[in-house]
Amino acid sequence: MDFEIRLDYFALNTTGSEELAAEVKTFYDKALIDLAEPECVFASLGQKKNIPEHSGRYVEFRRFEPLSDALAALEEGVTPNGQQLEATAVEARLEQYGGFVEVSDLLDMTAVDNTVVEATKLLAEQAARTLDTVVRDELLTGTGVLYASGSGSAPDSRVGLTADSYLTVKDVVRAATMLRAKNAPTFDGSYIAVVHPYVAAQLLAEPVAGWVDVIKYADPKKIIKGELGTVAGVRFVENARAKVTEAGTIGGVKTLTVAADTAAGDDTLLLSGAADAASLEGADIVVGGEIYKVLECSETGGVLEATVDGELPAISEGATVTAPDSSADGSSVFTTEVLAKGAFGVTGLGAGAIEHIVKQRGSGYDPLDQRATVGWKATQAVKLLVDDYAVRIESCSPMAKSAPSN
């Protein structure tokens, strides 16, 4: 979006300092919303609720329970008993978020582009990332989770994932089936998955049976920003804010290797790797799919000798040791969120929810009129409403074994 700002948009007040005229403030508020709203991919998939004025710190979402089947046959001329709607009110706390940048007088006087306009563009991107990440993190509180199968079988926890545990259509079918089994409502006949680019690229690295590319959609007006296509009744939307969890570290490294066979019942491991022995003491480690605490650790000739707080199973030389909540080989874990309609509620970005704030030079403590500021402030509430309507699939990607957390 391009902006044209005229000098007469600024009004001079009685104290001699500049402030934005009312019509310009309205223009900038709308510009901020127009720039930020399309980038809020997660938020666009929720039940929207306007922020009510003067009604306290909480906003209320309503969740209606399905009606039971009306299986009794009607009797001729007899009106049956009516049913009552059952609604559950779910409250979410309103929180404020915001940020600003300072613009020096020297920059403002020498810049070719209007600095307020350029700052507004950058701040709108920041606002969208911030508010959408808050929504994403709320969805991560859901209990519905599956683990990707890749070329083999699916593990039952994150510690079983490896770099080859990539997302497959089989995993997508499993997630969609979980939603359908709960009678979760769809978005015009489909569920929607928000997928990280690395995961999407791996999924589409080979031809996918049944895949319908977005360019073949019958109604392009309903395409979501970043949408790639659909398969197995699930529409895929690519977004880099899909959660990535980098493997945790133990003693400063992501993985250690068992340096010698360990007999069942032993409580000591010999490990190789560039870990700090002192840092390992007191750390939790995953060995053979179980979590142990390291009680003592010493190093001799580059080999770590770690004593743990329990009896170990038989562990073969070459086995990998990782931090808890990490994949089996230290690969980063990607989350694909598969959503049904009505899974969560979120306040919108309309009037009153987000504000563009410009302070001219001389505002506040600025005795030499050296600094102006441009910022944004937003009020938002988000709440997972129906846990059964959200399923996340955790996977890895051979394309990015060590992607940073986001």
C-alpha positions in Angstrom: 0.0 0.0 0.0 1.4 3.4 -0.9 0.7 6.6 1.1 0.7 10.2 0.1 1.1 12.7 2.9 0.6 16.4 2.4 2.2 19.1 4.6 -1.1 20.6 5.3 -2.1 17.4 7.1 -0.2 18.7 10.1 -1.8 21.3 12.3 -0.1 23.8 14.6 -1.6 24.1 18.0 -1.5 27.1 20.4 1.8 26.1 22.0 3.6 26.0 18.7 4.3 22.2 18.6 3.1 20.0 15.8 0.5 17.3 16.2 -1.4 15.2 13.8 -4.7 16.5 12.6 -7.7 14.3 13.4 -8.2 13.2 9.8 -4.6 12.2 9.5 -4.7 10.1 12.7 -7.8 8.3 11.4 -6.0 7.8 8.1 -2.9 6.3 9.9 -5.0 4.1 12.2 -6.8 2.6 9.1 -3.5 2.2 7.3 -2.0 0.3 10.2 -5.0 -2.0 10.3 -5.0 -2.5 6.5 -1.3 -3.4 6.6 -1.4 -5.7 9.7 -4.7 -7.5 9.3 -3.8 -9.7 6.3 -0.7 -10.9 8.0 -2.6 -12.2 11.0 -3.1 -15.7 9.6 -3.8 -17.5 12.8 -6.1 -14.8 14.1 -8.1 -14.9 10.8 -9.2 -18.5 11.6 -10.9 -17.7 14.9 -14.3 -16.7 16.1 -14.2 -12.9 16.1 -15.4 -10.7 19.0 -15.4 -7.0 19.0 -14.0 -5.3 22.1 -16.9 -3.8 24.1 -16.4 -0.3 25.4 -16.4 0.3 29.2 -17.1 -3.3 30.0 -14.1 -4.3 32.1 -10.9 -6.2 31.5 -12.6 -9.4 30.1 -14.3 -10.3 26.9 -16.8 -13.2 26.7 -17.1 -15.8 24.0 -20.0 -18.1 23.7 -19.8 -21.8 22.8 -23.0 -23.5 21.9 -23.4 -27.3 22.5 -24.8 -29.5 19.7 -28.5 -30.5 19.9 -29.2 -34.1 20.6 -30.8 -36.2 17.8 -34.6 -35.9 17.5 -35.2 -39.6 17.0 -38.7 -39.9 18.3 -41.3 -39.9 15.5 -43.8 -37.1 15.5 -47.4 -37.9 16.5 -50.1 -36.6 14.2 -51.3 -33.2 15.5 -49.2 -33.2 18.6 -46.5 -30.6 19.1 -43.3 -32.1 20.5 -41.4 -30.7 23.4 -38.9 -28.0 22.4 -35.2 -28.2 23.1 -33.1 -25.6 25.0 -30.0 -24.1 23.6 -27.0 -24.8 25.8 -24.4 -22.1 25.7 -21.2 -22.0 27.7 -19.6 -18.6 28.3 -15.8 -18.5 28.1 -14.0 -15.4 29.3 -10.7 -14.2 28.0 -8.6 -11.4 29.6 -7.8 -8.4 27.5 -4.1 -7.6 27.2 -2.2 -4.7 25.6 0.7 -5.0 23.3 2.7 -2.3 21.6 6.0 -0.9 20.3 7.5 2.3 19.0 10.5 3.8 17.2 12.3 7.0 17.7 12.9 9.4 14.8 15.7 11.9 15.3 15.3 15.5 14.0 18.4 15.0 11.8 16.9 11.8 10.2 13.6 13.5 9.7 15.1 16.5 8.0 17.5 14.6 5.7 15.4 11.5 4.8 14.2 11.2 1.3 11.1 9.2 2.2 8.6 10.3 4.7 9.9 8.6 7.9 6.4 8.4 9.5 5.1 6.4 6.5 8.1 4.1 6.5 7.9 3.6 10.3 4.2 2.8 10.0 4.9 0.0 7.5 7.5 -1.5 9.7 5.4 -1.1 12.9 2.4 -2.7 11.1 4.5 -5.8 10.4 5.7 -5.9 14.0 2.1 -5.6 15.3 0.9 -8.4 13.0 3.7 -10.7 14.1 3.2 -9.9 17.7 -0.6 -10.4 17.8 -0.6 -13.4 15.6 2.1 -15.1 17.7 0.0 -14.6 20.8 -2.9 -16.4 19.1 -0.5 -19.2 18.0 0.8 -19.7 21.5 -2.7 -20.0 22.9 -3.4 -22.8 20.4 -0.3 -24.6 21.6 -2.1 -25.1 24.9 -4.5 -27.6 23.3 -4.1 -31.3 24.2 -4.8 -32.8 20.8 -1.4 -33.8 19.3 0.0 -36.3 16.8 3.5 -37.1 15.8 4.5 -37.4 12.1 5.4 -40.8 10.6 7.7 -39.8 7.8 8.8 -43.0 5.9 8.1 -45.2 9.0 5.7 -45.5 11.8 4.6 -42.6 14.0 6.1 -42.3 17.4 3.9 -41.6 20.5 5.9 -38.7 21.8 8.3 -36.0 20.7 11.3 -37.9 21.9 10.7 -40.4 19.2 10.9 -37.9 16.3 14.0 -37.8 14.1 15.0 -35.7 11.0 13.2 -38.3 8.9 9.9 -37.9 10.8 8.5 -35.5 8.2 4.8 -34.7 7.6 2.9 -37.0 5.2 -0.6 -37.1 3.9 -1.2 -40.1 6.2 -0.6 -37.8 9.1 -3.0 -35.2 7.7 -5.7 -37.9 7.3 -5.2 -38.9 10.9 -5.6 -35.3 12.1 -8.7 -34.7 9.9 -10.2 -38.0 11.2 -9.8 -36.9 14.8 -11.7 -33.7 14.0 -14.4 -35.5 12.1 -14.9 -38.0 14.9 -15.7 -35.1 17.2 -18.2 -33.6 14.6 -15.9 -30.6 14.4 -17.4 -28.0 12.0 -15.5 -27.1 8.8 -14.6 -23.9 7.0 -16.8 -24.3 3.9 -16.2 -28.1 3.8 -12.6 -28.2 4.8 -10.4 -28.0 7.8 -7.4 -25.6 7.7 -3.8 -26.3 8.5 -1.1 -23.7 9.2 2.2 -25.1 8.1 5.8 -23.9 8.2 7.5 -23.4 4.9 10.1 -26.1 5.6 7.4 -28.6 6.4 5.3 -27.6 3.3 8.4 -27.9 1.1 9.1 -31.4 2.4 5.5 -32.5 2.0 5.4 -31.3 -1.6 8.9 -32.5 -2.5 7.3 -35.4 -4.3 3.9 -35.6 -6.1 1.1 -35.8 -3.5 -1.8 -38.0 -4.5 -5.0 -36.0 -4.3 -3.4 -32.7 -4.0 -5.4 -29.8 -5.5 -3.3 -26.7 -6.1 -4.7 -23.3 -5.0 -4.7 -22.0 -8.6 -7.3 -24.7 -9.4 -9.8 -23.5 -6.8 -13.2 -22.7 -8.2 -13.6 -19.6 -6.0 -10.4 -17.6 -5.8 -12.1 -15.0 -3.6 -12.0 -17.4 -0.6 -8.2 -18.0 -0.8 -6.4 -17.2 2.4 -3.1 -15.3 2.2 -0.3 -17.9 1.9 -2.7 -20.8 0.9 -1.0 -23.5 -1.1 -3.7 -26.1 -1.8 -5.7 -28.9 -0.3 -5.5 -32.6 0.3 -7.6 -35.1 2.3 -10.1 -32.4 3.1 -7.5 -30.0 4.7 -6.5 -26.7 3.2 -2.8 -25.8 3.8 -1.8 -22.2 4.6 2.0 -21.6 4.7 3.2 -19.3 7.4 6.7 -18.8 8.9 5.1 -18.2 12.3 4.1 -21.8 12.6 5.8 -22.9 15.8 9.4 -24.2 15.7 11.1 -25.6 18.7 14.8 -25.9 18.6 16.3 -28.9 20.5 17.3 -28.2 24.1 20.9 -28.5 25.2 22.6 -30.7 27.8 26.0 -29.5 29.0 26.0 -27.0 26.2 25.3 -29.4 23.3 22.1 -30.8 21.7 23.2 -34.4 21.6 25.6 -36.8 23.2 26.5 -40.3 22.1 26.8 -43.4 24.2 30.5 -44.3 24.0 30.2 -48.0 25.2 27.5 -50.6 25.7 25.6 -50.2 29.0 24.2 -53.3 30.7 20.6 -53.3 32.0 20.5 -52.2 35.7 23.6 -50.1 35.5 23.4 -46.4 36.6 26.5 -45.1 34.8 26.8 -44.0 31.2 30.0 -43.4 29.2 29.3 -40.5 26.8 31.2 -38.8 24.0 30.6 -35.2 22.9 31.8 -31.7 23.5 29.7 -31.2 26.6 30.8 -29.5 29.8 30.9 -32.2 32.5 30.2 -29.7 35.3 27.1 -28.4 33.5 25.8 -31.9 33.0 25.5 -32.4 36.8 21.9 -31.9 37.8 20.7 -31.9 34.2 17.8 -34.1 32.9 18.7 -36.4 29.9 16.7 -38.7 27.8 18.2 -42.2 27.4 16.2 -45.0 25.7 13.1 -42.9 25.7 13.2 -42.4 29.5 14.2 -39.3 31.5 17.0 -39.5 34.0 18.8 -36.9 36.2 22.5 -36.8 36.1 23.8 -36.9 39.7 27.5 -36.8 39.0 29.7 -36.3 35.9 33.4 -36.4 35.3 35.6 -36.3 32.2 38.6 -38.5 31.4 40.4 -38.5 28.1 37.5 -36.9 26.3 34.9 -39.4 27.7 32.2 -38.3 30.0 31.2 -40.6 32.9 27.7 -39.8 34.0 25.9 -41.4 37.0 22.1 -41.1 36.8 19.3 -41.4 39.4 18.0 -44.8 38.4 18.7 -48.1 36.7 19.2 -47.9 33.0 17.9 -50.4 30.4 20.4 -52.0 28.1 21.9 -49.2 25.9 24.0 -49.9 22.9 27.1 -47.9 21.9 26.2 -45.2 19.5 22.8 -44.4 21.0 21.8 -40.8 21.1 21.2 -38.9 24.4 19.2 -35.6 24.3 17.5 -33.1 26.5 13.9 -33.7 27.5 11.2 -32.4 25.2 13.7 -32.7 22.3 13.6 -35.0 19.3 15.6 -38.2 19.3 18.4 -36.9 17.3 18.3 -33.2 18.3 16.4 -32.0 15.2 14.2 -29.0 15.5 10.5 -29.8 15.8 7.8 -28.0 13.7 4.2 -27.7 14.6 1.4 -27.9 12.0 -1.9 -26.7 13.5 -5.0 -28.3 12.0 -8.1 -26.3 12.9 -11.8 -26.7 12.8 -14.2 -23.7 12.7 -14.9 -22.2 16.1 -11.8 -23.8 17.8 -10.8 -20.4 19.4 -12.0 -16.9 19.9 -10.1 -13.7 19.3 -10.8 -10.0 19.3 -10.6 -8.3 16.0 -8.4 -5.5 14.8 -11.2 -3.0 14.3 -11.6 0.5 15.7 -10.6 0.7 19.3 -8.4 -2.4 19.2 -5.3 -1.0 17.5 -4.0 2.5 17.5 -1.3 4.4 15.6 0.5 6.9 17.9 2.7 9.7 16.7 4.5 12.1 19.1 6.1 15.1 17.4 9.4 16.5 18.4 9.2 18.3 21.7 6.6 15.9 23.2 7.5 14.8 26.8 11.0 15.3 28.0 12.7 16.5 24.8 14.2 20.0 25.7 16.0 20.4 22.3 13.2 19.0 20.1 15.4 16.2 18.9 13.1 13.2 19.0 9.8 12.2 17.5 8.3 8.8 18.1 6.0 6.6 16.0 4.3 3.6 17.6 1.3 1.3 17.9 -0.7 -0.1 20.7 -3.3 -2.9 20.5 -5.7 -4.6 22.9 -6.3 -8.3 22.3 -7.9 -11.3 23.9 -7.6 -14.9 22.7 -9.0 -18.2 24.1 -9.0 -21.8 23.0 -12.8 -22.5 23.1 -13.1 -26.2 22.1 -10.1 -28.3 22.7 -11.4 -31.1 20.4 -11.5 -28.7 17.4 -7.7 -28.2 17.2 -5.1 -30.9 16.5 -1.4 -30.1 16.1 1.0 -32.4 14.2 4.6 -32.3 15.4 7.2 -33.2 12.8 10.8 -32.6 11.8 12.1 -31.7 8.3 15.2 -33.0 6.6 15.4 -29.6 4.9 16.0 -27.8 8.2 17.4 -30.1 10.9 18.5 -27.2 13.1 16.0 -24.4 12.6 15.9 -21.8 15.4 12.9 -21.5 17.8 10.3 -18.8 17.0 
